[in-house]
């Protein structure tokens, strides 16, 4: 009896190493070939041990008289070997879900002359024996095990395990992984891969592979050109053999770097169209015979249609996910009219779905480009990425490849680990164009080990148009808002230009109903004219730009007439006609206008000449806290042509305070209650002894406590405190 042993780590490449060990051992012992069944079972049992035991394992090969025995042992007896079920192709959900392990024991039951599982204190072992004659007679040295039933079908083909996997309702990645594993085993190869055509059929994507990575690293999907996928320059209708890759152009790359010397490939053909390629490679030159090519083509034909169906389903799911992502992105981008927020949202969306990092450059009205947003999935990279992209924006690049080369960076800079990882990864850079004008650049990058799919590039291109449109809308809104602010500010007097009135402390307050507007239908004014100090407070029916137009007309007309020396009654008459001439019949105006001159009775104070045109009457607060209204209400402005106004004269004593407000104050509501004149008088009565500005602050605070956030109308207040 001959014995050979070798230990292996629990790594993905262990199955290939075990196959090679058993294959070489049997050849060295002179065991007649073929021994495909032995290699197949070794691959399955070792794979099961790696997946389930996750411990170092030992493969022992014994050569008995007329039989070969292999034992796979591990050091994890607590992890039981999954029970062997019947090896059959069953597409029903119940059968597809009940097998949680691999097919190793099922195949052992179907192929081996005898097999078994033994558990020890520190280890467990799975073994099988195959007779050279294949007659199913077990050796006396083997443990007694259940014999195969007489009506069992003939021994399965090398693709029986793959056929069974097709009925297990596997996902496309799982099916492809099983396919390459079974292909390497069935042909005794050291590596295998499967490549599928991309949606535009211009490239091939290696979706699964075994034996081509080092250190047990998981295979990542890789895009390759057509000439890299096929031994010849173009796809062929049948299997092909390349006896020595060292003298071939096609696979001088990754296969050669993995130590492969020979290759056999078989196309996946659906409806006369090549949809993929299945390849098996070996470290030995001229390893594959025509029989191996025919066998591989059988496997390719077996999986071609199921793989294509699964791929189309995957494409459809991806398409739906992309549409959902773009719809969500559109909703989020449409929800903001701020350009910086638009760029920040775009960067977040991209790093969550399309790339590992994103940079947004914007171009202002002068054509100057500026980096505005940088975001990396790892925050530690943000500063490095910002420094790399701080100069001119990258050139337009829709074909994924590194943005920088060694000559683009400073000497020694490429040695930095963070920089090296960033500059080696693929990236795309897409202009942000709206209405034929470039607004900036959107750059997306990935890790070096990743790649962009064609669909991701298309989605990025679609997203760039939506981001550009949102940026253009934000810029238009910002320009319109700036114009509106500039125009509306001209309707309010500048604080620094308000006159200093002798012996009078005055303060004003204004708050528009719409926070987006600086001024609306309410207004105030304090100015000097011909030795008098004039004040006004008014309220236009309505709010917004239309009301602001009447506000501008009233304020400028009022100042012009006052400086001409007209009396308050005459000014109101002329202003009424001006509003009517503007055909603003639906924009009425209430106004309190007054002029102050020093009192002539020698007792100090001021003589106020005023007209209250439909406006709430002003209030007067005595030093002792008494509050009263004064003046008489006259017709409002802009409603009737044949109306007259009368100037009233009122003497205000030192220490008294005058308050004039618009109806936004008295009509402040808390649920169904309204503040009204009585509520305002109560608040004002507690302001005795306060400065003019302190009176404003007290009333504003009381209003907020009465109805928090309840300013639904423009609000203006004017306070005159006579010293």
JOQUIDA-V144223 format. One record per pair of residues at least 12 apart in sequence whose C-alpha atoms are under 10 Angstrom apart, sorted by sequence separation. I is the first residue (numbers start at 0). J is the second residue. If there is no record, write none. Layout:
i,j
I,J
I,J
//
This chain:
i,j
5,17
22,34
25,37
45,57
58,70
59,71
104,116
114,126
115,127
135,147
165,177
179,191
180,192
193,205
194,206
195,207
206,218
207,219
208,220
229,241
250,262
264,276
265,277
266,278
279,291
332,344
345,357
346,358
358,370
359,371
360,372
373,385
428,440
429,441
430,442
494,506
509,521
510,522
523,535
524,536
538,550
558,570
575,587
594,606
595,607
596,608
616,628
617,629
618,630
633,645
664,676
665,677
667,679
682,694
683,695
685,697
686,698
21,34
22,35
45,58
57,70
58,71
59,72
84,97
85,98
113,126
114,127
115,128
128,141
161,174
164,177
165,178
178,191
179,192
192,205
193,206
194,207
205,218
206,219
207,220
245,258
247,260
264,277
265,278
279,292
331,344
332,345
345,358
346,359
358,371
359,372
360,373
372,385
428,441
429,442
443,456
494,507
509,522
522,535
523,536
524,537
537,550
557,570
560,573
575,588
593,606
594,607
595,608
615,628
616,629
617,630
662,675
665,678
666,679
685,698
44,58
57,71
58,72
84,98
113,127
114,128
127,141
164,178
178,192
179,193
192,206
193,207
194,208
205,219
206,220
207,221
230,244
244,258
245,259
246,260
247,261
263,277
264,278
265,279
278,292
331,345
345,359
358,372
359,373
371,385
405,419
408,422
427,441
428,442
429,443
508,522
509,523
522,536
523,537
539,553
556,570
557,571
560,574
574,588
593,607
594,608
595,609
616,630
617,631
631,645
662,676
664,678
665,679
683,697
5,20
22,37
56,71
57,72
58,73
83,98
111,126
112,127
113,128
114,129
176,191
178,193
192,207
193,208
205,220
206,221
244,259
245,260
263,278
264,279
343,358
357,372
358,373
359,374
370,385
373,388
427,442
428,443
507,522
508,523
521,536
522,537
523,538
556,571
592,607
593,608
594,609
615,630
616,631
631,646
664,679
665,680
682,697
683,698
4,20
5,21
21,37
22,38
56,72
57,73
82,98
86,102
111,127
112,128
113,129
161,177
162,178
176,192
191,207
192,208
193,209
204,220
205,221
206,222
231,247
232,248
243,259
244,260
245,261
262,278
263,279
264,280
279,295
328,344
342,358
343,359
357,373
358,374
373,389
387,403
426,442
427,443
428,444
443,459
507,523
521,537
522,538
537,553
557,573
592,608
593,609
594,610
615,631
616,632
630,646
631,647
682,698
3,20
4,21
21,38
41,58
55,72
56,73
57,74
81,98
82,99
83,100
85,102
110,127
111,128
112,129
113,130
160,177
161,178
175,192
176,193
191,208
192,209
204,221
205,222
230,247
231,248
232,249
243,260
244,261
262,279
263,280
278,295
328,345
331,348
342,359
356,373
357,374
358,375
405,422
426,443
427,444
442,459
507,524
520,537
521,538
522,539
537,554
556,573
557,574
592,609
593,610
614,631
615,632
630,647
699,716
3,21
20,38
54,72
55,73
56,74
81,99
82,100
83,101
84,102
86,104
87,105
107,125
110,128
111,129
112,130
160,178
161,179
175,193
190,208
191,209
192,210
203,221
204,222
205,223
230,248
231,249
242,260
243,261
244,262
261,279
262,280
263,281
277,295
278,296
342,360
356,374
357,375
370,388
371,389
403,421
404,422
405,423
425,443
426,444
427,445
441,459
491,509
507,525
520,538
521,539
536,554
553,571
556,574
591,609
592,610
593,611
611,629
613,631
614,632
630,648
698,716
18,37
19,38
22,41
54,73
55,74
56,75
81,100
82,101
83,102
85,104
86,105
107,126
108,127
110,129
111,130
112,131
161,180
175,194
190,209
191,210
192,211
203,222
204,223
230,249
241,260
242,261
243,262
261,280
262,281
277,296
342,361
355,374
356,375
357,376
369,388
370,389
402,421
403,422
404,423
425,444
426,445
441,460
506,525
519,538
520,539
521,540
535,554
571,590
591,610
592,611
611,630
612,631
613,632
614,633
630,649
660,679
679,698
682,701
4,24
18,38
21,41
52,72
53,73
54,74
55,75
80,100
81,101
82,102
83,103
84,104
85,105
86,106
107,127
158,178
161,181
189,209
190,210
191,211
202,222
203,223
204,224
229,249
230,250
241,261
242,262
259,279
260,280
261,281
262,282
276,296
328,348
355,375
356,376
369,389
370,390
401,421
402,422
403,423
424,444
425,445
426,446
505,525
519,539
520,540
521,541
554,574
571,591
590,610
591,611
592,612
610,630
611,631
612,632
613,633
614,634
629,649
682,702
3,24
17,38
18,39
21,42
52,73
53,74
54,75
80,101
81,102
82,103
83,104
84,105
85,106
86,107
104,125
107,128
112,133
133,154
160,181
161,182
189,210
190,211
202,223
203,224
204,225
227,248
228,249
229,250
240,261
241,262
242,263
259,280
260,281
261,282
262,283
277,298
278,299
327,348
328,349
354,375
355,376
356,377
369,390
370,391
387,408
401,422
402,423
403,424
423,444
424,445
425,446
426,447
441,462
442,463
520,541
521,542
553,574
556,577
571,592
590,611
591,612
609,630
610,631
611,632
612,633
613,634
614,635
695,716
2,24
3,25
18,40
52,74
53,75
81,103
82,104
83,105
84,106
86,108
103,125
104,126
107,129
111,133
112,134
113,135
159,181
188,210
189,211
190,212
201,223
202,224
203,225
226,248
227,249
228,250
240,262
241,263
258,280
259,281
260,282
261,283
262,284
263,285
277,299
339,361
354,376
355,377
368,390
369,391
370,392
400,422
401,423
402,424
403,425
422,444
423,445
424,446
425,447
441,463
519,541
520,542
521,543
535,557
552,574
553,575
556,578
570,592
589,611
590,612
591,613
592,614
609,631
610,632
611,633
612,634
613,635
614,636
658,680
679,701
695,717
15,38
18,41
19,42
48,71
52,75
80,103
81,104
82,105
83,106
85,108
86,109
104,127
110,133
112,135
113,136
114,137
158,181
201,224
202,225
203,226
205,228
226,249
227,250
239,262
240,263
241,264
257,280
258,281
259,282
260,283
261,284
262,285
263,286
276,299
325,348
338,361
358,381
368,391
369,392
400,423
401,424
402,425
403,426
421,444
422,445
423,446
424,447
425,448
440,463
519,542
520,543
535,558
589,612
590,613
591,614
610,633
611,634
612,635
613,636
679,702
694,717
695,718
17,41
18,42
47,71
48,72
49,73
51,75
52,76
80,104
81,105
83,107
84,108
85,109
111,135
112,136
113,137
157,181
158,182
201,225
202,226
203,227
204,228
225,249
226,250
227,251
239,263
240,264
257,281
258,282
259,283
260,284
261,285
262,286
263,287
275,299
324,348
350,374
351,375
356,380
357,381
367,391
368,392
400,424
401,425
402,426
421,445
422,446
423,447
424,448
425,449
426,450
427,451
439,463
518,542
519,543
520,544
533,557
553,577
567,591
568,592
588,612
589,613
590,614
591,615
610,634
611,635
612,636
678,702
694,718
17,42
18,43
44,69
45,70
48,73
52,77
53,78
83,108
110,135
112,137
113,138
157,182
183,208
197,222
200,225
202,227
203,228
224,249
227,252
238,263
239,264
240,265
255,280
257,282
258,283
259,284
260,285
261,286
262,287
263,288
277,302
347,372
349,374
350,375
351,376
356,381
399,424
400,425
401,426
402,427
420,445
421,446
422,447
423,448
424,449
425,450
426,451
441,466
500,525
518,543
519,544
520,545
521,546
522,547
533,558
552,577
553,578
567,592
588,613
589,614
590,615
591,616
658,683
692,717
693,718
694,719
15,41
16,42
44,70
45,71
48,74
52,78
111,137
112,138
115,141
158,184
183,209
192,218
194,220
196,222
202,228
227,253
238,264
239,265
254,280
260,286
261,287
263,289
277,303
346,372
347,373
349,375
350,376
358,384
399,425
400,426
401,427
402,428
420,446
421,447
424,450
425,451
441,467
491,517
499,525
500,526
516,542
517,543
518,544
519,545
520,546
521,547
552,578
567,593
587,613
588,614
589,615
590,616
591,617
657,683
691,717
692,718
694,720
1,28
14,41
15,42
18,45
44,71
45,72
48,75
51,78
52,79
114,141
115,142
157,184
158,185
180,207
182,209
183,210
194,221
195,222
196,223
237,264
238,265
239,266
254,281
255,282
264,291
265,292
276,303
345,372
346,373
347,374
357,384
358,385
398,425
399,426
400,427
420,447
429,456
440,467
490,517
491,518
497,524
498,525
499,526
500,527
516,543
519,546
520,547
523,550
566,593
567,594
656,683
678,705
691,718
692,719
14,42
17,45
41,69
44,72
45,73
51,79
52,80
113,141
114,142
115,143
157,185
179,207
180,208
194,222
237,265
238,266
254,282
263,291
264,292
265,293
275,303
324,352
343,371
344,372
346,374
347,375
356,384
360,388
398,426
399,427
419,447
420,448
438,466
439,467
488,516
489,517
490,518
497,525
498,526
499,527
515,543
516,544
518,546
519,547
520,548
521,549
522,550
533,561
566,594
629,657
674,702
690,718
691,719
692,720
13,42
14,43
16,45
17,46
40,69
41,70
51,80
112,141
113,142
114,143
115,144
156,185
157,186
178,207
179,208
180,209
194,223
196,225
235,264
236,265
237,266
238,267
263,292
265,294
266,295
267,296
274,303
342,371
343,372
346,375
347,376
359,388
360,389
397,426
398,427
399,428
427,456
431,460
438,467
487,516
488,517
489,518
490,519
496,525
497,526
498,527
507,536
513,542
518,547
519,548
520,549
521,550
522,551
532,561
533,562
549,578
552,581
626,655
628,657
690,719
691,720
14,44
15,45
37,67
41,71
48,78
51,81
113,143
114,144
115,145
176,206
177,207
178,208
179,209
180,210
235,265
236,266
237,267
262,292
263,293
265,295
266,296
273,303
274,304
342,372
343,373
358,388
362,392
396,426
397,427
398,428
429,459
430,460
433,463
437,467
438,468
487,517
488,518
491,521
492,522
496,526
497,527
512,542
513,543
517,547
519,549
520,550
524,554
528,558
531,561
621,651
622,652
625,655
626,656
627,657
628,658
656,686
690,720
691,721
14,45
15,46
37,68
38,69
113,144
114,145
175,206
176,207
177,208
179,210
234,265
235,266
236,267
237,268
264,295
265,296
267,298
268,299
269,300
275,306
321,352
342,373
343,374
360,391
361,392
387,418
396,427
397,428
428,459
429,460
431,462
432,463
433,464
436,467
439,470
484,515
486,517
487,518
491,522
492,523
493,524
494,525
500,531
501,532
511,542
512,543
516,547
519,550
520,551
522,553
523,554
527,558
528,559
531,562
621,652
622,653
623,654
624,655
626,657
656,687
674,705
689,720
690,721
13,45
14,46
30,62
37,69
48,80
112,144
113,145
175,207
176,208
177,209
230,262
234,266
236,268
263,295
264,296
265,297
267,299
268,300
274,306
275,307
321,353
339,371
340,372
360,392
386,418
395,427
396,428
397,429
427,459
428,460
431,463
432,464
433,465
438,470
483,515
484,516
485,517
486,518
487,519
490,522
491,523
492,524
493,525
500,532
511,543
518,550
519,551
522,554
526,558
528,560
529,561
530,562
549,581
612,644
619,651
621,653
622,654
623,655
624,656
655,687
656,688
673,705
674,706
688,720
690,722
13,46
14,47
34,67
47,80
113,146
174,207
175,208
176,209
195,228
229,262
230,263
263,296
265,298
266,299
267,300
274,307
339,372
359,392
360,393
384,417
394,427
395,428
396,429
397,430
427,460
429,462
430,463
431,464
432,465
433,466
434,467
438,471
483,516
484,517
490,523
491,524
492,525
499,532
500,533
524,557
525,558
528,561
529,562
531,564
561,594
611,644
612,645
621,654
622,655
654,687
655,688
656,689
658,691
669,702
672,705
673,706
11,45
12,46
14,48
28,62
47,81
112,146
113,147
172,206
173,207
194,228
229,263
230,264
265,299
266,300
267,301
268,302
269,303
270,304
358,392
383,417
384,418
387,421
393,427
394,428
395,429
396,430
429,463
430,464
431,465
432,466
433,467
434,468
483,517
484,518
490,524
492,526
498,532
524,558
527,561
528,562
529,563
530,564
533,567
549,583
610,644
611,645
620,654
621,655
622,656
654,688
656,690
657,691
664,698
668,702
669,703
672,706
11,46
13,48
14,49
25,60
30,65
112,147
171,206
172,207
193,228
194,229
229,264
236,271
264,299
265,300
267,302
268,303
269,304
358,393
383,418
387,422
393,428
394,429
395,430
428,463
429,464
431,466
432,467
433,468
436,471
480,515
483,518
498,533
526,561
527,562
528,563
529,564
548,583
553,588
557,592
610,645
611,646
620,655
621,656
656,691
664,699
667,702
669,704
9,45
10,46
13,49
24,60
25,61
30,66
80,116
111,147
192,228
228,264
229,265
236,272
244,280
267,303
268,304
269,305
274,310
392,428
393,429
394,430
431,467
432,468
433,469
480,516
526,562
528,564
550,586
609,645
610,646
611,647
619,655
620,656
621,657
658,694
667,703
669,705
670,706
9,46
12,49
21,58
24,61
25,62
30,67
79,116
80,117
108,145
110,147
229,266
236,273
244,281
266,303
267,304
269,306
380,417
384,421
393,430
430,467
431,468
433,470
434,471
546,583
549,586
553,590
575,612
609,646
610,647
619,656
620,657
658,695
665,702
668,705
669,706
7,45
11,49
20,58
21,59
24,62
80,118
108,146
109,147
234,272
235,273
238,276
240,278
242,280
243,281
244,282
269,307
379,417
380,418
383,421
384,422
392,430
432,470
433,471
545,583
548,586
549,587
550,588
608,646
609,647
610,648
618,656
619,657
620,658
656,694
664,702
667,705
668,706
669,707
9,48
10,49
11,50
20,59
21,60
79,118
108,147
234,273
238,277
239,278
240,279
241,280
242,281
243,282
245,284
267,306
268,307
269,308
431,470
432,471
433,472
546,585
549,588
571,610
607,646
608,647
609,648
618,657
619,658
667,706
668,707
669,708
670,709
9,49
10,50
17,57
20,60
234,274
238,278
240,280
243,283
244,284
267,307
380,420
402,442
431,471
546,586
568,608
570,610
571,611
607,647
608,648
609,649
617,657
618,658
619,659
669,709
8,49
9,50
17,58
76,117
77,118
212,253
234,275
235,276
242,283
243,284
244,285
380,421
545,586
546,587
567,608
568,609
569,610
571,612
591,632
607,648
608,649
617,658
618,659
668,709
7,49
9,51
17,59
25,67
76,118
77,119
109,151
176,218
211,253
212,254
234,276
242,284
243,285
402,444
546,588
566,608
567,609
568,610
591,633
606,648
607,649
608,650
616,658
617,659
618,660
667,709
668,710
9,52
10,53
13,56
68,111
75,118
76,119
77,120
80,123
109,152
110,153
111,154
211,254
241,284
242,285
243,286
401,444
566,609
567,610
568,611
590,633
606,649
607,650
616,659
617,660
667,710
668,711
9,53
10,54
68,112
70,114
72,116
75,119
76,120
77,121
78,122
79,123
80,124
109,153
110,154
210,254
211,255
212,256
213,257
241,285
242,286
399,443
400,444
401,445
541,585
542,586
566,610
567,611
568,612
589,633
590,634
591,635
605,649
606,650
607,651
615,659
616,660
617,661
666,710
667,711
8,53
9,54
10,55
67,112
68,113
69,114
70,115
71,116
72,117
74,119
75,120
76,121
77,122
78,123
80,125
109,154
110,155
211,256
212,257
240,285
241,286
242,287
395,440
397,442
399,444
400,445
540,585
541,586
589,634
590,635
605,650
606,651
614,659
615,660
616,661
666,711
667,712
8,54
9,55
66,112
68,114
70,116
72,118
74,120
75,121
76,122
77,123
109,155
110,156
211,257
240,286
241,287
242,288
394,440
395,441
396,442
399,445
401,447
539,585
540,586
541,587
588,634
589,635
590,636
604,650
605,651
606,652
614,660
615,661
663,709
664,710
666,712
7,54
8,55
9,56
74,121
75,122
76,123
210,257
211,258
228,275
229,276
240,287
392,439
393,440
395,442
400,447
539,586
540,587
541,588
588,635
589,636
603,650
604,651
605,652
614,661
615,662
663,710
667,714
7,55
8,56
21,69
73,121
74,122
75,123
76,124
106,154
210,258
211,259
228,276
229,277
230,278
240,288
392,440
393,441
394,442
539,587
540,588
587,635
588,636
589,637
603,651
604,652
605,653
614,662
628,676
663,711
664,712
6,55
7,56
8,57
51,100
73,122
74,123
75,124
106,155
210,259
228,277
229,278
240,289
392,441
393,442
538,587
539,588
540,589
587,636
588,637
603,652
604,653
663,712
664,713
665,714
6,56
7,57
50,100
51,101
72,122
73,123
74,124
228,278
239,289
392,442
400,450
538,588
539,589
586,636
587,637
588,638
600,650
602,652
603,653
604,654
615,665
662,712
663,713
664,714
5,56
6,57
7,58
50,101
72,123
73,124
238,289
240,291
399,450
400,451
537,588
538,589
539,590
586,637
587,638
598,649
599,650
602,653
604,655
661,712
662,713
663,714
664,715
5,57
6,58
71,123
72,124
73,125
240,292
399,451
537,589
538,590
585,637
586,638
587,639
598,650
628,680
661,713
662,714
663,715
664,716
4,57
5,58
6,59
47,100
48,101
71,124
72,125
106,159
238,291
239,292
398,451
399,452
536,589
537,590
538,591
584,637
585,638
593,646
595,648
597,650
598,651
626,679
627,680
661,714
662,715
663,716
4,58
5,59
17,71
47,101
70,124
71,125
72,126
106,160
238,292
239,293
388,442
399,453
536,590
537,591
583,637
584,638
592,646
593,647
594,648
595,649
596,650
597,651
598,652
626,680
660,714
661,715
662,716
3,58
4,59
5,60
46,101
47,102
48,103
70,125
71,126
105,160
237,292
238,293
398,453
535,590
536,591
537,592
582,637
583,638
584,639
593,648
595,650
625,680
626,681
660,715
661,716
3,59
4,60
46,102
47,103
69,125
70,126
71,127
237,293
238,294
239,295
535,591
536,592
581,637
593,649
595,651
625,681
626,682
659,715
660,716
661,717
2,59
3,60
4,61
44,101
46,103
47,104
69,126
70,127
103,160
238,295
239,296
399,456
487,544
490,547
534,591
535,592
536,593
579,636
580,637
624,681
626,683
627,684
659,716
660,717
2,60
3,61
43,101
44,102
45,103
68,126
69,127
70,128
102,160
238,296
398,456
486,544
490,548
534,592
535,593
578,636
579,637
618,676
625,683
626,684
658,716
659,717
660,718
1,60
2,61
3,62
43,102
44,103
68,127
69,128
101,160
102,161
237,296
238,297
397,456
490,549
491,550
533,592
534,593
535,594
575,634
577,636
578,637
579,638
624,683
625,684
626,685
658,717
659,718
1,61
2,62
43,103
44,104
67,127
68,128
69,129
397,457
487,547
490,550
491,551
533,593
534,594
575,635
576,636
577,637
578,638
579,639
616,676
620,680
624,684
625,685
657,717
658,718
659,719
0,61
1,62
2,63
42,103
43,104
67,128
68,129
102,163
238,299
483,544
486,547
487,548
490,551
532,593
533,594
534,595
575,636
576,637
579,640
615,676
618,679
619,680
623,684
624,685
626,687
657,718
658,719
0,62
1,63
40,102
41,103
43,105
44,106
66,128
67,129
68,130
102,164
397,459
486,548
489,551
490,552
492,554
531,593
532,594
533,595
574,636
575,637
576,638
618,680
622,684
623,685
624,686
625,687
656,718
657,719
658,720
0,63
1,64
40,103
43,106
44,107
66,129
67,130
101,164
191,254
397,460
487,550
490,553
491,554
531,594
532,595
533,596
571,634
573,636
574,637
575,638
576,639
620,683
621,684
624,687
656,719
657,720
0,64
9,73
39,103
40,104
43,107
65,129
66,130
67,131
190,254
487,551
490,554
530,594
531,595
532,596
571,635
572,636
575,639
576,640
619,683
620,684
622,686
623,687
624,688
655,719
656,720
657,721
4,69
6,71
40,105
63,128
65,130
66,131
356,421
486,551
490,555
530,595
531,596
532,597
571,636
575,640
576,641
618,683
619,684
620,685
621,686
622,687
623,688
655,720
656,721
1,67
2,68
3,69
4,70
6,72
7,73
40,106
41,107
56,122
58,124
60,126
62,128
64,130
65,131
66,132
355,421
520,586
528,594
530,596
531,597
575,641
620,686
621,687
622,688
654,720
655,721
656,722
2,69
4,71
6,73
39,106
40,107
56,123
57,124
58,125
59,126
61,128
63,130
64,131
65,132
66,133
190,257
521,588
523,590
527,594
575,642
620,687
621,688
622,689
653,720
654,721
655,722
39,107
56,124
58,126
63,131
65,133
95,163
189,257
190,258
371,439
375,443
520,588
521,589
522,590
523,591
524,592
525,593
526,594
527,595
572,640
575,643
591,659
620,688
652,720
653,721
654,722
86,155
95,164
98,167
189,258
190,259
208,277
210,279
211,280
355,424
357,426
359,428
361,430
362,431
370,439
372,441
373,442
374,443
375,444
376,445
521,590
523,592
525,594
572,641
591,660
651,720
652,721
653,722
36,106
37,107
40,110
95,165
97,167
189,259
205,275
207,277
208,278
209,279
210,280
356,426
357,427
358,428
360,430
361,431
368,438
369,439
370,440
375,445
572,642
591,661
651,721
652,722
36,107
39,110
40,111
52,123
66,137
88,159
95,166
96,167
188,259
191,262
193,264
195,266
203,274
204,275
205,276
208,279
210,281
354,425
355,426
357,428
359,430
360,431
366,437
368,439
369,440
572,643
590,661
66,138
87,159
88,160
94,166
95,167
96,168
190,262
191,263
192,264
193,265
194,266
195,267
203,275
204,276
205,277
354,426
359,431
366,438
367,439
368,440
571,643
572,644
589,661
37,110
65,138
68,141
86,159
87,160
88,161
89,162
90,163
94,167
95,168
188,261
191,264
193,266
194,267
200,273
203,276
354,427
366,439
571,644
572,645
36,110
37,111
64,138
86,160
88,162
89,163
90,164
92,166
93,167
94,168
95,169
188,262
193,267
200,274
362,436
363,437
364,438
533,607
535,609
537,611
569,643
570,644
571,645
36,111
63,138
87,162
88,163
89,164
90,165
91,166
92,167
188,263
362,437
363,438
532,607
533,608
534,609
535,610
536,611
537,612
538,613
568,643
569,644
571,646
48,124
86,162
87,163
88,164
89,165
90,166
91,167
92,168
198,274
361,437
362,438
363,439
533,609
535,611
537,613
538,614
568,644
569,645
48,125
63,140
86,163
87,164
88,165
89,166
90,167
91,168
186,263
196,273
197,274
361,438
362,439
537,614
538,615
567,644
568,645
569,646
88,166
89,167
90,168
195,273
196,274
197,275
360,438
361,439
362,440
536,614
537,615
567,645
568,646
87,166
88,167
89,168
195,274
196,275
360,439
361,440
566,645
567,646
568,647
44,124
45,125
194,274
195,275
196,276
359,439
360,440
361,441
566,646
567,647
44,125
194,275
195,276
359,440
360,441
44,126
193,275
194,276
195,277
358,440
359,441
360,442
44,127
193,276
194,277
358,441
359,442
553,636
192,276
193,277
194,278
357,441
358,442
359,443
41,126
192,277
193,278
357,442
358,443
40,126
41,127
191,277
192,278
193,279
356,442
357,443
358,444
40,127
191,278
192,279
356,443
357,444
190,278
191,279
192,280
354,442
355,443
356,444
357,445
549,637
190,279
191,280
354,443
355,444
356,445
37,127
188,278
189,279
190,280
191,281
353,443
354,444
355,445
356,446
37,128
188,279
189,280
190,281
353,444
354,445
355,446
37,129
187,279
188,280
189,281
190,282
349,441
353,445
354,446
503,595
36,129
186,279
187,280
188,281
189,282
349,442
350,443
185,279
186,280
187,281
188,282
189,283
349,443
350,444
355,449
34,129
182,277
183,278
184,279
186,281
188,283
346,441
349,444
350,445
354,449
500,595
501,596
502,597
182,278
183,279
345,441
346,442
354,450
500,596
501,597
34,131
182,279
183,280
346,443
354,451
539,636
33,131
179,277
182,280
183,281
188,286
353,451
539,637
32,131
178,277
179,278
180,279
187,286
188,287
342,441
353,452
619,718
31,131
179,279
186,286
187,287
617,717
618,718
619,719
620,720
30,131
186,287
354,455
502,603
503,604
617,718
619,720
175,277
186,288
353,455
502,604
503,605
352,455
353,456
502,605
186,290
187,291
186,291
353,458
354,459
185,291
186,292
193,299
353,459
352,459
186,294
185,294
186,295
361,470
185,295
349,459
195,306
196,307
363,474
182,294
183,295
195,307
198,310
182,295
185,298
197,310
198,311
349,462
196,310
348,462
195,310
182,298
198,314
605,721
43,160
181,298
182,299
197,314
345,462
604,721
36,154
39,157
345,463
603,721
604,722
36,155
603,722
36,156
178,298
345,465
36,157
39,160
178,299
345,466
35,157
344,466
537,659
538,660
539,661
536,659
537,660
538,661
178,302
342,466
345,469
535,659
536,660
537,661
538,662
341,466
342,467
536,661
537,662
538,663
341,467
175,302
342,469
174,302
338,466
341,469
342,470
338,467
341,470
340,470
174,305
175,306
338,469
339,470
174,306
333,465
337,469
338,470
341,473
321,454
325,458
329,462
332,465
333,466
336,469
337,470
338,471
340,473
46,180
171,305
172,306
321,455
324,458
325,459
328,462
332,466
335,469
336,470
338,472
339,473
171,306
174,309
332,467
333,468
334,469
335,470
336,471
337,472
338,473
158,294
162,298
165,301
170,306
171,307
318,454
321,457
322,458
325,461
326,462
329,465
332,468
333,469
336,472
337,473
338,474
523,659
43,180
157,294
158,295
161,298
165,302
171,308
172,309
317,454
321,458
325,462
328,465
329,466
332,469
333,470
335,472
336,473
337,474
338,475
523,660
42,180
43,181
156,294
157,295
171,309
172,310
317,455
321,459
324,462
328,466
331,469
332,470
335,473
336,474
338,476
523,661
42,181
158,297
159,298
162,301
170,309
171,310
329,468
333,472
336,475
337,476
338,477
521,660
522,661
157,297
158,298
161,301
162,302
165,305
169,309
170,310
314,454
318,458
325,465
329,469
333,473
336,476
337,477
521,661
42,183
43,184
157,298
161,302
165,306
171,312
332,473
336,477
521,662
39,181
42,184
171,313
521,663
39,182
41,184
42,185
158,301
170,313
39,183
40,184
39,184
42,187
38,184
39,185
37,184
38,185
39,186
36,184
38,186
39,187
35,184
36,185
38,187
35,185
503,653
35,186
502,653
503,654
505,656
507,658
509,660
512,663
35,187
504,656
505,657
506,658
507,659
508,660
509,661
511,663
34,187
503,656
505,658
507,660
510,663
15,180
18,183
22,187
14,180
18,184
15,183
19,187
14,183
15,184
18,187
19,188
14,184
18,188
19,189
542,712
543,713
18,189
541,712
542,713
15,187
541,713
15,188
16,189
15,189
539,713
14,189
15,190
538,713
538,714
12,189
538,715
12,190
537,715
536,715
537,716
536,716
536,717
535,717
534,717
506,690
507,691
508,692
505,690
506,691
507,692
534,719
504,690
505,691
506,692
504,691
505,692
506,693
508,695
503,691
504,692
506,694
507,695
508,696
506,695
508,699
521,712
522,713
520,712
521,713
522,714
523,715
525,717
519,712
520,713
521,714
522,715
523,716
524,717
15,209
16,210
519,713
520,714
521,715
522,716
523,717
14,209
15,210
518,713
519,714
520,715
521,716
522,717
14,210
12,209
13,210
512,709
513,710
11,209
12,210
512,710
513,711
11,210
12,211
511,710
512,711
513,712
12,212
510,710
511,711
512,712
513,713
11,212
12,213
511,712
512,713
11,213
12,214
13,215
510,712
511,713
512,714
11,214
12,215
510,713
511,714
10,214
11,215
12,216
509,713
510,714
511,715
10,215
11,216
12,217
509,714
510,715
9,215
10,216
11,217
508,714
509,715
510,716
8,215
508,715
509,716
507,715
508,716
509,717
507,716
508,717
506,716
507,717
508,718
506,717
507,718
505,717
506,718
507,719
505,718
506,719
504,718
505,719
506,720
503,718
504,719
505,720
503,719
504,720
505,721
503,720
504,721
502,720
503,721
504,722
500,719
502,721
503,722
501,721
502,722
500,721
501,722
221,448
222,449
220,448
221,449
222,450
219,448
220,449
221,450
222,451
219,449
220,450
221,451
222,452
219,450
221,452
220,452
204,452
202,453
201,453
198,452
199,453
197,452
198,453
199,454
197,453
198,454
197,454
19,282
//
